[in-house]
Amino acid sequence: MTSTATPSFTPTPTLTSISTSTSTSASPPTSTPVPTLKASAPPSIDPPPPPPPNNNDNGDDDDDGDDNDDNDDNDDDDASNDD
């Protein structure tokens, strides 16, 4: 004898209602304005000023610090004053 099993429980499908309506009466969320950062130019970097000329005004033309003009064309190459 062959027995066939019959299910003792038959599930009943259930439908779940999903609401798809949206409410139009809700106000949009308020937000605080965020300040925007403005790009600024980088600080200008000035080149250093040129060194001042050696104006020691002691009458020499060679800027070696003494009062003798070692490059004078009229130098007589003696130990006395330059001519």
Buried (B, 14 or more C-beta within 10 A) or exposed (E): EEEEEEEEEEEEEEEEEEEEEEEEEEEEEEEEEEEEEEEEEEEEEEEEEEEEEEEEEEEBEEEEEEEBBEEEEEEEEEEEEBE
